[in-house]
Amino acid sequence: MPNKITIRQKINNSICIISIIAGLRFSSTAAIAGPFVEPPVFASVNGVLDLLMITKPAPIPSISFTPTGGGVVIHPMGWVYEICPRSAAHGIQCPSGAATLAAYGGTRLALNQGDTLKIRLVNKLPPLNPIKVTHSKDPGEANLPLNPTNLHTHGLLVEARASTLTDPTFGDYVFVENFNSANGTPVPRTTHQHGSIKMNVVDYRIDIPTNHPSGLFWFHPHVHGLTLNQVSSGMAGIITIGRVGDYARHDTGTTPFRDENVRHLTLKDIQVLAAQKAMQFENGLADVENGEVLNQEDPKFCRQFPVSASERRQGYCPGADNTLAGNNYTGGKWYFTVSGQQFPTVRITSPDGEIWRLTNASGSVSYDLHLMNDATSTSMIMQLISVDGVSVHLPQNTPIGATVTMSGGRFKVVPCAPSPIVGPSLPICIDELVMMPSSRAELFVTFRDATGRIVPPPAGATGTFKMVGLTLGTGDAWPAIDLAKVEFAQGAPHDRITSAMNVEGDARAGFQPGGIFSAAVPNAKAAPLPAGCAALPAGHKRRVFFGLEDLTDSSSFALGYEEIDADGTPVRGTQRPVARFDPARNTICLPLGRGQMPVQETWELVQLSTENHNFHIHQSRFRRVETSAPAGSVLAPTVDPAVGGGILQDNMPLGVAVPDATIIEQVTNSQSGVCSVDQWRSGHCASTPALVVIVFTDIGEFVYHCHILEHQDGGMMAKIQVVPSPF
């Protein structure tokens, strides 16, 4: 959160423009500039991918940091996943050689429907200086400097399964902490114990359903209070299920899109410091060394925009003197890499273009992305294929406004070039996309003219894939960066794609008979409901508030909750105040539908803050809806299987709250720029709830939270449990 001096001005600006995100609703080592290199891959064999995965420090060879005044070039020490097949491992050690990979840019785990993913996770991370760990003094968090870790397979629709006496493996379960015994023994906690404590090793077994959507997912740690630190240091990789050709086809026939024309671009950033005495951290002062990584990422590390035309931000921005609001980062650099590569060159040679699979694996950075035509300095049109691992499907008669609403303000949707109807799904064309942390998007990229028509590129045609800078309401201001150079070297005329990709989306297929959103949930067997666990009555909704536990403490990120009836009235006894994460308490418990079928619930997401948040829920997908939408519309609260879900998401940006003139001074000067629930109820704090329908397809305990990891670690997270139906 910014200081009070800047909040008032930003609120005033927000009243006019709300935020850049809301604006969209209306309209393996490589040198810098070297050729883009695909991430390394481990693929399943005979239905199984069995890996040893070691978390450890390692230098980042693709980043070269030169200290102020010269000296020896430093490759900063990141934290990576060293991975090898478990069959090749020696105990909990990976062998040297080609069988072992430890890519800072991230490794891809390639799976298919029906596969089993087995991972033995070993913690060899270093201990941390408590002064440099923001949440080490929070209640119950004294063990954080020991640097425990775990694993979350983000976006997979799989069971959140805890270990048992008969099965010691975990599913996609975040309530376990794996400690490195070399760092010391964790102290048992009477409060805020985040699940099982394991020493050195944790085993995971994750079964991919046979009807799982094909798409792009990712993996990262999820220890509350340290997730930002570990992700910001490099701990993330990607997962693919199936192939792009399962849903993306040429418009001149039914030929699947070719694998060799698919790229995986993972956006990662890392802040590297210059040596400094007595740098200010949350818990005190501490010295830092040249090349040290600031894993408690600071949005104010560099200026949002270049100070002069001579400052060429190709994959980095220079640290700035921000002493008035924090620290002096002069001499440091903030690197923004694409799959670990600083400003690579992406050379497109296929006449039919490429599909780019994008993952925002940043801890906190939100990207406002454009592919700019270097000759005209205009944004190029691309086709949106998939969102958050589920390929899209919109009926041909879908209005552009409905498309914008369904996308939750993440994309600037523009008209596609006039063309014949391409398959049953309406192509979605965009020229800008906002990717908040954890989001994924798949784009069909090829050379187009100013109207969006696919045409042969002129000789020497180039583009720049860039982040133009993004301010999240009164919150963080993320810097403008050129991420990659793009060369359109498509010598031959387009071959199999004349106007648009034919997308046969899982957003519709998943609701068909046997689809993952309409078939019985695996491993769910009828059982009595736990005390206090019940299905929502017909017409009722859940309402979640995003705000602060203590309005005078800008870091006390928190969630509130209540159930509301069909008239929108809170149900007595269900209300829980806006409070920070309590791992000992399930905020929500719900059963599956009769016969262990997926269940759908409608939630209202209420933003109380004047800065944006990013709603994410595990083990599920949701879609934006409108209560006024007619039956059969993609926005209708009840999905029509013949129409499908349109655009399904697992994370979505929330707009910003706008306090009126009667409370703006109070919100600005006394409430850290955040409204109270009472101010929202009274109408003095304008914030229209985002209405979503969530499809629950798996059982277990998991969480929903803001995926800006500073906010998640600060407490903006809550626990939910889905249990089998008793019938």
ROZA-226817 format. One record per atom (N, C-alpha, C): x, y, z. Coordinates in steps of 0.05 Angstrom, whole numbers, plus 5000, padded with zeros to 4 digits. Example, Ala and Ser with C-alpha at 12.3 -4.5 7.8 and 13.67 -1.06 7.14 Angstrom:
BEGIN
526448865156/524649105156/526449345156/525749555142/527349795143/525850015157/
! end
This chain:
BEGIN
501749765000/500050005000/501850255000/501050464986/502550714986/502150875011/503651085015/503251245039/500851435035/500051565057/497551715057/497751955038/500152065034/500452295017/499452244989/500051994980/499351934952/496551814949/495351714971/492851574968/490651764959/490452014970/488252194963/488352254933/490652324923/490852394895/490052154877/490951914886/490251674870/487351614871/486051654894/483151614896/481751804877/482552054877/481252244859/481552164830/483952074823/484351974796/482551734790/482351554811/480751314807/477851374803/476851594814/473951664810/473451704781/475451804767/475051864738/475551614721/477751474727/478551254709/478250984722/477550974748/477350724764/479950584765/480950484743/483650354743/484150274714/486650224708/487250134681/485749874674/485649694694/484249444689/481349484681/479949664697/477249714690/476949844663/478950004655/478950124629/478849934606/480049704610/480149494589/477349384584/475649414603/472949314599/471449464577/472449694571/471049854551/472849874526/473649854520/474849864495/475449584484/540045124570/538245294569/538945564578/541245664574/542145934581/542046094555/540946334557/540846504533/541746784540/543346904523/544247174527/542047374521/542347624530/540347824524/540147854493/537647864484/536947884455/537647634440/538447424453/539047174439/536447034431/536546834415/534146684407/532646564431/530046594430/528446474452/528846174452/529146064476/529445774479/527045664496/525745454485/523545334499/524445224526/522745234547/523445114573/523944814570/525744694586/526244404585/523744264594/523444014586/520943854590/521543584603/519943514622/519643234631/516843144624/516642924609/514142824599/513442554611/510942504615/510042244627/510642024607/511141784619/511641544603/509741324614/508141204596/506240994603/504441084626/503641334624/501641434643/502641534670/505341554673/506541634698/508741824694/508942034710/511242214711/512142214740/514442094745/515442044772/518042194776/518142404792/520342584793/521442624822/523942674824/525242784848/525543084843/524543244861/524543534857/525843654882/528143784879/529643894901/529644194900/528644324921/528744614923/531444694935/532844874920/535544944929/536445204917/538445334929/539545574916/541345504893/541345674872/543045634849/543445894835/545845954824/546246194809/544546194783/543746434774/542146464750/544046544727/544746354710/546846414690/545846614669/543146634665/542146814644/542047104653/542647154678/542647434689/545447504698/546447714687/549147814694/548948084706/549648104732/549448364746/552248474751/552648714743/555248854747/554949064769/556349034790/556149234812/556849514803/555849714817/556449994812/559550034813/560550164793/563450214792/565049984780/563649774770/565049554757/565649334777/567349154768/567948924785/567148664771/567348454786/566648194776/563648164771/562948064747/560148024741/559047804759/556647854770/555347674789/552847544776/552647284778/550147144771/548647114797/546447264800/544947264826/544146974834/543946934860/543246674871/540246664874/538946514856/536046474858/535546214873/532946144875/532145884886/530645744864/531445494859/530345344836/529345074845/528044944826/527344664829/529344504812/531044354825/532744164811/531143904808/530843814783/529043594778/530443374762/529743134769/530742894754/528742674756/528742484738/526942244741/527742104767/525742014782/526441884807/527941624802/527541504779/529041254773/532041304770/532741564764/535641624760/536841734786/535241784806/536241924831/537741724848/539541844864/541041694885/539941784912/537941634922/536641724946/535141984941/535942194956/534742454952/536742644938/538442534921/540342684905/539742634875/539842844859/539742804830/542542764819/542942604799/545642564788/546442804771/549042844768/550043054750/549542954721/549343144703/549043064675/546343144664/545743054640/543443144625/540843064637/540842854654/538342764665/537142954686/538743144695/537943324716/537743614705/535543744712/535044014703/534544194727/535544444726/535144634747/534844914735/532844944718/532445194703/531045404719/532345634723/531045864736/528545944721/528545924695/526246004679/523845824681/524345584693/522145404697/522145164679/521544934690/521444684674/518444624668/517944504646/515244424638/514844124644/512644064659/511843794664/509543734645/510043544626/508043484605/506543234612/503943264616/502243044624/499843014605/498542784608/496042734592/493842664611/491442674601/489042594616/489442304626/488842254650/489041984661/491741914673/493742104670/496442054681/496442084711/498641984723/499242024751/501842174754/501842394768/504242554774/505142484802/507642384804/508842324829/511342504833/511442634856/513742814861/514642764890/517242714893/518542714919/519842994922/518743154939/519743434943/521743434966/524143524960/526343544980/526943834985/527143915010/527744195017/530744215024/532244365007/535044435012/535344735010/533244885017/533445175017/535045265041/536245505038/537845615060/536045745081/537145775106/535645925126/535646225119/533746375131/533446655125/534046825149/534947075143/535247275164/532447365173/531647325198/528947405207/528347695201/530347865202/529848155196/528748185168/529748015150/528948045121/526447885114/525247755133/522747605128/520447765140/518847885123/516748075132/514947965154/514147715151/512047605169/513247435191/515847445196/517047275216/516147345245/515147595248/514147675275/511147665277/509747565256/506847535258/506247315277/503847315288/503047105307/503446825295/504846655310/505246375301/507146335278/508646535270/510246515246/513246505252/514046435276/516846435284/518546235268/517246035255/518745845240/519445925211/518346155202/518746235175/521746265167/523446375185/526346395177/527646125172/526445905180/527545645173/526945565144/525345725130/524845705102/523445435094/521145375106/519745135098/518445175071/517744965057/516544985031/514544765027/513044775005/511144564997/510644604967/508544484957/508044494928/505044514923/504344684904/501544724895/501544704865/499744524854/499544504825/497144674816/497844924811/495845134807/494145094782/491545084786/489645064764/488744784758/490144584768/489344304762/486744244777/484944114764/482344034776/482743754788/484043744810/484843494823/484143514853/484243284866/483443274894/485443404913/484443564932/486143684953/486243484975/488043284972/488043044989/490343065009/489643025035/491643005056/492642715057/494942675070/496042415073/494442265095/494642005095/493441835115/495441625125/494641465144/496441255154/496941045133/494940995116/495240795095/496340905069/496241175066/497341305042/498841555050/501441545053/502941775063/503341995043/502441965018/502742174998/500542385001/501142624991/499242834990/498242884961/495842974958/494943074933/495743374931/494043524916/494643814914/493643954940/495243914961/494443994988/496444184999/495644425007/497544635014/498044655044/496544485060/496844505089/498944305099/501344335089/503644175097/506044345094/507944325113/510444485111/512844295113/514544315093/516944145092/519344305099/520744235122/523044375132/525644235125/527644395121/530444295117/531644265145/532244015152/533343965179/535944105184/537444175163/539944315166/539544595176/537144705174/536644975183/535644995212/535244765224/534344755252/531644625254/530744585278/528244445283/526044645288/523744615274/521544795278/520344775306/519444995316/518245005342/515244955339/514144765354/511244715353/509744965360/507545015346/505945255350/503245185360/502245345379/499645295389/497545445373/498345645357/496545795340/497745815312/496145845292/496945875265/498745655255/498245405264/499645185253/498445115226/500045135205/498945115178/498944825167/498444635184/498244355175/500644185185/500943965171/503043765179/505843885176/507543815195/510443885193/511943635184/513443665162/515143455152/518043555151/519843365154/522643435154/523943325128/525043505112/526643445088/525143345064/523243165067/521943035045/518943025048/517543075025/514643035024/514042904997/512342704998/511542564974/508742654965/508442704939/505942784927/505142574906/502542514905/501442354883/498842494874/498842584849/496642734838/495642594813/493142504815/491842354793/490342554775/491042554750/489742734731/487242594720/484842714724/482442584714/482442534684/481142324675/481042254647/479542464630/477842624644/476342834630/477443114636/479843134645/481043394651/481443564626/480943824627/481443984603/484443984595/484943994570/487644034560/488244334563/490744394572/491344674575/493944714591/494244964600/496645064613/496145124643/497945014660/497745044689/500545094699/500845114725/503545164735/503845064764/506245054774/506744964801/508545164815/508045184842/509545374858/509145304887/510745414905/510345374934/507945524944/506945434968/504545564979/504645565009/506945625021/507145655050/506345935058/504345955074/503346225081/505446385096/505946625087/507946805098/510546805083/511046595066/513546575051/513046545021/510546525012/510146464984/511346684966/511046934974/512247154958/515247114956/516547064979/519447044979/520446824960/519146594962/520046364946/519446384917/517046484910/516446524881/518146744870/518546964885/520247184874/523147104870/524046894884/526746794881/527046594858/524746514846/524846354822/523446084823/522146024846/520945764849/518145744835/518245674810/515845634794/516545484769/514645324760/514845184734/512045154723/511945034699/509245014686/508544724681/505944674679/504844404674/503044434649/503244244631/501344224609/499843954610/497343964604/495643724601/494843704572/495343474560/494543434532/496243614513/495043684491/496343834470/494644064461/495844274451/494344504440/492444404418/493444214402/491744104380/489243964389/488943914415/486443794425/484143994422/484644254421/482544454419/482944664398/485444694388/486044904368/486444774341/484844854322/484944734295/484944944274/486044874251/486045064228/483245114218/482845354206/480145414196/479645314168/481545184156/481045064129/480444774131/480244664155/479644374159/479744314188/480144064194/480043974222/482843894232/484943974217/487643904225/488444044251/489343894272/490244024297/492644204292/492844404308/495144584307/497644434314/499844494301/502344334304/503844414330/504744204343/506244244368/508744414364/510044384341/512544534337/512244834334/509644924331/509145204329/507845314355/508345174377/507345264403/509645354420/509445584433/511545684451/510445714479/512145674499/511445704527/513045934539/511746164544/513046404553/512146454582/514046404600/513446444629/514746704638/513046884649/514047154657/514947134686/517547184690/518747184717/520347444720/520447534745/521947774751/523547724777/525747864780/527447834804/528848094809/528948184834/530248434841/532948384853/535048504842/537748454850/538948714861/540048704885/540948934900/543948994896/544549254898/547349344902/547949344931/550449314938/551249304966/550349554981/549449515006/548549745021/548549675051/549349865067/549349835096/546549925106/545549775125/543149845140/540749905123/540149715105/537649745089/535249695107/533149845102/530749815118/529049585109/528449395127/526549185123/524249215143/522249055140/519849075157/520549045186/522548865192/523148805220/525748935230/526849125215/529249255224/531249315201/533649375209/535749445189/537649215186/538549175161/540448965155/542149035131/544648945131/546448995108/545648805085/546148895060/545848725037/548348725021/548848515006/551148484989/550548534960/552648594944/552348614915/551248354904/549148384888/547948144875/545947994892/545448094917/543447954934/540647994922/539047784924/536347804914/534447904936/532848104929/530848204947/528348034943/528047824959/525747644954/523147744967/523347954983/520848084993/520448314974/519348254950/519348434927/518048704934/519348914924/518449194929/517549314903/515049394900/514049514875/515449784869/516649904889/517950164885/520950144878/521749904870/524649854865/525650034843/524150084822/525050264801/522750444793/523250654777/521150834769/519350694749/516850784749/514950644731/515650684702/516650914694/517250974666/520151074664/521451044641/524151134638/524351434643/526651524654/527051804659/527951964634/528851814614/529651944589/529451744566/529551854542/529351684518/531751494516/533951554528/536351394527/536151144544/534251134562/533950904580/532350684566/533850494555/532550274540/532150034559/529649994565/528949784585/528449514571/530549394563/530349134550/530748904570/528548834582/528648614602/529548694630/529748954636/530349044663/529649334666/529549424691/529549714696/531549764719/532850004719/534850064739/533650134766/534850054787/533950124814/533950424818/532050524833/531750814837/532050884867/532651134871/532751244899/529951294908/528951124926/526251154936/526251194966/528351344975/528751375004/526351485018/524951675006/522651805019/520451605025/520151395009/518051195013/519050915020/521650895026/522750635032/525850625031/526950525009/529850475007/530950604982/533550634982/535050724959/536050474944/534950424921/535650184905/537550254882/538750494883/540650574862/542850364860/543450294835/545550094830/544549814827/542049774836/540849504833/539349494806/538349254800/536849224775/534549024781/532349094768/529948924769/529748784741/530148524741/530148374716/527448254711/526548274686/524048154677/524747964654/524447704659/525247504640/522947364627/523347244604/521447074591/522546794591/521346624607/522446354611/525346364619/526046554636/528746584647/530646734629/529746824606/531546954587/530947254585/533047414586/532747704586/532547804558/530347924551/529748034525/530547854502/529347614500/530047434479/528747524452/529647404431/528547444404/526747204397/524247264392/522347054383/522047074353/523046884339/522946894309/520746704299/518646824287/516446674277/516846614248/517046354241/517646274213/515346124201/513546014217/511345854206/509446044191/508645974167/506746144152/504046174167/503345974183/500845994198/501246094227/503446214233/503846344258/504346144281/504046244305/504646084329/502446124350/502345934369/500745974393/502746014416/502246244430/503946304453/502346234478/503546084496/502346004521/503746174543/502346364554/503446554572/502646484601/504646504619/504146464648/505346704663/503846834680/505047034697/505846894723/508346824725/509446684749/510746884768/509947134767/511047324786/509647304813/511047384834/509847384860/507747604863/508247834851/506348054855/505848224830/507648214810/507448394787/504948334771/503548544763/501448524743/502448644717/501948514695/502948604669/500648714652/501148934639/499349034618/500848994591/500148784577/501748684555/500648764528/502548834510/501948904482/504048774464/503248694440/505148634419/505148864400/507249024401/507249274385/508649224358/507349324337/508549334310/510649554310/513249474307/515349674309/515149884287/514049814264/513950014242/511750224246/509550144259/507350324262/506850414290/508350294309/507950354338/505050314347/503750114336/501050054344/500849764354/498849714371/498449454382/497349264361/498549024359/497648824339/495448654351/493648574334/491448404342/492248114344/491347984365/491847704369/489247564376/489147304372/486647154379/487047004405/485047044423/485046914449/484046624446/485646434454/484946154451/484046024477/485346084499/484845954524/485546144547/484046104569/484446274593/484746084617/486846114632/487245964657/486945664653/487945564630/488045274625/485545154614/483445314607/481045214595/480545364569/480445224547/479945354520/477145474519/476945694506/474545854506/472445754487/469945824491/467845754472/465645964475/465146124454/463046314454/461246264430/458646254433/456846224410/457346454390/456746404364/457246594343/455746854347/453546854361/451947094365/452547244390/454847184403/455547314428/456247604423/454947804436/455648084433/458448134445/459848334434/462548394444/462448484473/460248614481/460048704509/459948464528/458648244520/458448014537/461247884539/462747884517/465447784517/467147934537/466948194537/468448364555/467748304584/465148274590/464348214617/465347944626/465147744608/465947474616/468947464622/470547624608/473447624612/474347774637/472447904651/473048024676/475048264674/475048394651/476848624648/479748554643/480248304637/483048214633/484048274605/482248304586/483048334558/481648574545/482948714528/481648914511/480648774486/478148724485/476948584463/476348774440/477248694416/476848864392/475448694371/474148814352/472848664331/474948504315/474248254308/475948104290/475548204261/477448164244/477148244216/474848084204/473148204188/470948054176/471947794162/470547584168/471347324157/468947134158/469146914143/467046714145/466946594173/464746474180/464446344206/466546114208/468046114230/470045914234/469145724256/468045494249/467145304269/464845404285/464245264307/461945344324/462545564343/465045634348/465845824368/466646094356/465746304367/466346574358/469246644364/470946714345/473646804351/473647044369/475547054388/475847284406/478447424399/478247674390/480647824382/481248034404/483748064410/484648254430/487148404420/487648634431/490248764425/491648854451/490648764474/491848824500/490848634520/492548544538/491648374560/493048444586/491448434607/492548474634/492848204647/495248144656/495747884669/496647944698/494747904717/495547924745/496947664753/498247664776/499747424784/498047174783/499146964771/498046694769/496446654743/495846864728/494046824705/495546704682/494046564666/495046444641/493246524618/494446544594/492946604570/494446474547/492946374528/494046264503/493046424480/494946514463/494346704442/495346594415/493746624394/494646574367/495946824356/498546804350/500147034342/501146994313/500547184296/501547184269/501547474259/502747524236/502747794226/500047874215/499148104223/496548214213/496948504206/495148594188/495148874181/493549034202/493249284197/491949464217/489049384223/487749244204/484949164207/484748894221/487048764225/487048504237/486948274218/487148324192/487248114172/489947984172/490047714169/492547574166/493647614138/496047734138/497347794112/500247724114/501647684091/504447634092/505947874104/507847844121/509248074132/511148194112/511548454113/513548584096/516348494104/518248514087/520948434093/522048574117/523148424135/524348544159/522348634180/519848544179/517848624198/518548524226/518348704246/518948634273/516748744292/516748644316/514948744337/516448734363/515248854383/516248844410/514048754429/514548544443/512748454464/513448594489/511548754500/512248934521/510048964542/511049044565/509349134587/509349434587/507049564585/506949854581/506850004607/506749864630/506550004656/503649984665/503249934690/500549894701/500349984730/498250144736/497750234763/495250104773/495249984796/492949844807/491450024826/489750194815/488250384832/490150554848/489750564874/491550724891/493950554901/494150314890/496250124899/498750144883/499849904876/502449884864/502549984836/504750104828/505250204801/507450034789/506749854770/508749674758/510049794734/512649744730/514149894710/513749794681/514249984663/514249924634/516849784626/516649564612/519049404605/518549274577/520649284561/520649124536/521448844543/519748644537/520248374546/521648194525/520948234499/522148074478/521948214451/523848154434/523748234406/522448014390/520648094371/519247894354/519947944325/520847744311/521447764283/519347594267/518047734248/516047594231/517447514206/518547274206/520047164183/518446954169/515947004164/514146814151/514346854121/516246714108/516746764080/514546674062/513246454068/511146354051/508346464059/506446474040/503746554048/502546364068/500546464083/499246284103/498046044088/498045824102/497345564090/494645464099/494445384124/492045254134/490245444150/491145684157/489545874172/489246124155/486746184147/486246414130/485346654145/483846614167/482746854181/482846824212/482446584222/482346554252/482646254258/483546204283/483745934293/480945824300/480545574293/478045434300/478445314328/477145424348/477445334375/475145164384/475644904390/473544724400/473944714431/472744904444/473444964472/472444774493/474144724513/473244574537/471344724554/471144994550/469145144565/466345054558/465944934535/463344804528/463544504532/465644374523/465844084525/465743984554/466744144573/466744064601/464044044613/461944174600/459244164610/457543954595/458743824576/457343614561/457343354578/455643164572/455642914587/458442784588/459342724612/461942604616/464142814619/463543074615/465543284618/466043334648/468343454654/469243484681/467343644699/465743824686/463943984702/461143864704/460843624692/458143494693/458243204700/460643094706/460842804713/461342774743/460742544753/461142494782/464042534789/464542634813/467242704823/468742444831/471142404821/472642164828/473242154858/473241914869/474041864897/472041964918/469842084909/467842184928/465841964934/465541884959/463641684967/461841794988/459241724987/457241835005/458141795034/457842015049/458542015078/456942225092/456542195118/455042395134/456542665132/455042885133/456243145132/457543225159/459843355159/460943455184/459043665196/459343705222/457643905236/458044175224/455844315218/455844585207/456244595177/456444365164/456844365135/454244315121/453444495103/450844465089/450944605062/449244505044/449044635018/447644905021/448245085003/446845335003/443945294996/442045415010/439245395002/438845524975/436745434961/436145544935/435945844935/437245984917/437146274915/439146414932/440446274950/442446404968/445146434953/446746624963/449346664952/451346694975/453846674969/455946734988/457147004980/457847165000/459047434995/461747445009/463747524994/466547545005/467447835003/468447945025/469448215026/472548205025/473648385009/476648415007/477348685020/478748675042/479448925056/481748885075/481649025098/483749015118/482448935145/483948785160/482948715187/483048955205/485149115203/485549355219/485849585199/483849765197/483949975177/486250165181/487550165204/489850345208/492450205201/492349945193/494749795187/494449705158/495949835140/495649785111/496649505103/498049365121/498949095114/497248875125/495048945138/493348735150/491248635130/492148535108/490348445086/488548215097/485948225089/484148045102/481648005085/480047795092/477547735079/475347725099/472947805091/470547775107/468547595092/466447515106/464547315094/461747345106/459747285089/457047255098/455447105077/453346975085/451446855067/449147055063/448047075039/445847255034/443547095022/441047175028/438747035018/438047134990/435747034980/434947104952/434447404949/433947544971/433447834970/435947994975/438247864979/440748004984/441148075013/439447975031/439648035060/441547835073/443447935089/445247745103/443747555121/444547305121/443347095137/444547105165/442747135185/443647165213/445446925221/447646985233/449446775244/451546685224/451446785200/453546705180/455746905177/455447145188/457347365183/459947325198/462147365185/464747355197/466147615190/467347755209/468548015203/470947975184/471748205173/474148205156/476548135174/477747915169/479947815187/482047675171/484447675182/486747535168/486447235170/487847095153/487646805150/488046665177/486246475182/486446305205/486446015195/488745875195/488845605183/487345405200/486445475224/485045285241/482045295236/481145465218/478245505215/477445495186/475445325180/474245325153/472145545152/472445735135/470445945132/467945825118/468345645099/466145535083/466445235083/464145095085/464044805081/461544745064/461844595043/459544525026/459844245016/457544105011/457643835000/457343844970/458343634957/457743584929/454743544925/453943534900/451143484894/450443184897/447943124897/446942854900/448342674879/449242434887/450642254869/453542334865/454642514882/457342614881/457842774855/455842924847/456143084823/457343354830/458743484811/459643764816/457443944825/458044134841/456044324851/456844604843/454844764836/455345044829/454245234850/455745434857/454845644875/455345914864/453646104872/454046384863/455246544886/457446684880/458746844899/458747134890/458547314910/459047604905/461747674917/463447804901/466047884910/465948194913/466348284938/466048574944/468748694950/469548884934/472149014938/471749254956/473149264978/473049494997/475449674993/477449594978/479949734976/479949914951/481550124953/481950304930/484250214912/485449984919/487349854901/486249584892/487149484869/486049244858/486948994874/485348794874/486048524884/485548324862/486548084866/486247874846/485147624859/482547574855/481247344867/482147084854/482846884870/483546624860/482446414879/481446194868/480545974884/481745714873/482645534892/483845284884/481745084875/482544874861/481044634854/478444694839/478144934827/475545004816/475945184792/473645234778/473545444757/470945604762/471045854753/468646014756/468246174730/465846284728/465246454705/463646704714/464146924701/462647174707/459747144697/457847234713/455047224705/453647484711/451247514700/449547744706/446747634712/445547734734/442947634742/440847694721/441247914705/439347994685/439647854658/441747694655/442247564630/440147354624/439147344599/437047144592/438046864592/436346674596/437046394595/438246334567/440346174567/441646104542/443946294535/444246514550/446446694546/448946584561/451346644551/453746564565/453946704592/452446914597/452547054622/450346974641/448546784633/446346704649/447446554674/446346604698/447246464722/447146164720/445146054706/445045764702/446145704674/448245534673/449545484648/447745304631/447645354605/446345184586/448445004574/448344744578/450444564568/450844594538/448744664523/449044694494/450644944487/450745134506/452145384501/454945374514/455045254538/457645234552/458145474570/460545474581/461245674601/462545924590/463045934564/464246174552/467146194558/467846344579/470546384588/470646304617/472146104624/472446014651/475146104662/475246174688/477646284700/478146154727/480646174736/481246104764/482446344779/482746574765/483446824778/482347054762/481747274776/480347494763/480947754778/481647964764/482048224778/479448344787/479548454811/477248604821/477748904817/475549054812/475849344808/476649474834/476149734837/476849874861/474350014873/474450044899/472350184913/472750484911/470550634909/470750924907/469151054929/470451154950/469051294972/467951564962/465651634972/464451894964/465652124980/464652364975/465852604987/465452615017/463452465028/462952475057/465052315073/466352125060/468251955075/471051945063/471452095041/474052065027/476352145045/476052355061/478252445079/478752225100/476652115111/476951905131/478351665119/477451575096/478551335083/481551385076/482051625067/484851695059/486651715083/485851865103/487751935124/487651745148/485451605151/485251435175/484751145170/484251065145/483550795138/485250665117/487650775112/489550655093/488350625065/486350785058/485250765031/483250535028/482250435050/480450205049/477850265064/475550205052/472950245065/472350025085/470550085103/469449885121/467049755108/466249525118/463749395108/461349575113/461249705136/458949885141/458850115121/461150225114/461150445094/460150345067/460850105061/459849985035/456849945037/455849835059/452949785061/451350055060/452550265071/451150515072/450950655045/452550565026/452550685000/454650904997/456150965018/458251175016/460851075003/461050814999/463450704986/462450534963/462650644939/461650524915/463450294906/462250054905/463649814895/461649604887/461249574862/459249374852/460449094855/459048914869/460148644872/460548504845/462748364842/463148194819/461647934824/459847854806/458247614810/459447384794/460147164807/461346934794/459846684803/459746484784/458746224791/461146034791/461545904813/463845724817/462945434814/464345274799/463744994796/465744834812/464844694832/466544534850/466544244840/468944154832/469243894819/471043704836/471943794859/473743624875/473143654905/473843454920/473443464949/476143524962/475943614987/478343665003/478243945015/480344005031/480744265042/482644425025/481844675018/483644845002/483045135009/483845324992/483645604999/482645764976/481646004982/481246214963/482646464974/483646634956/485346854966/485947054944/487147274951/488247454931/490947344922/491447324896/493947204886/496147414882/495747654891/498047834895/499347734921/501647614919/502647454941/503347624966/503947874962/504248054985/501648055002/499448054987/496748065001/496147795012/496747574997/496147305008/497747255033/500447305032/502047255055/501247435079/500147665073/499247855094/496647765107/495247575095/492847475108/490347475092/490447555066/488047575049/487447295037/486747105055/486246835047/484346705067/482846515057/480946365075/480746075066/479945915085/479845625081/477045535073/476845345055/474345235046/474544925045/472444795051/472344495050/470044405033/470544225014/468444094999/468443805006/466143695014/465843425023/463943265006/464042995007/462042844992/459242895002/457342854983/454542864990/453742615006/451942645025/450942405040/449142235023/448342324999/446442184983/447642084956/
! end
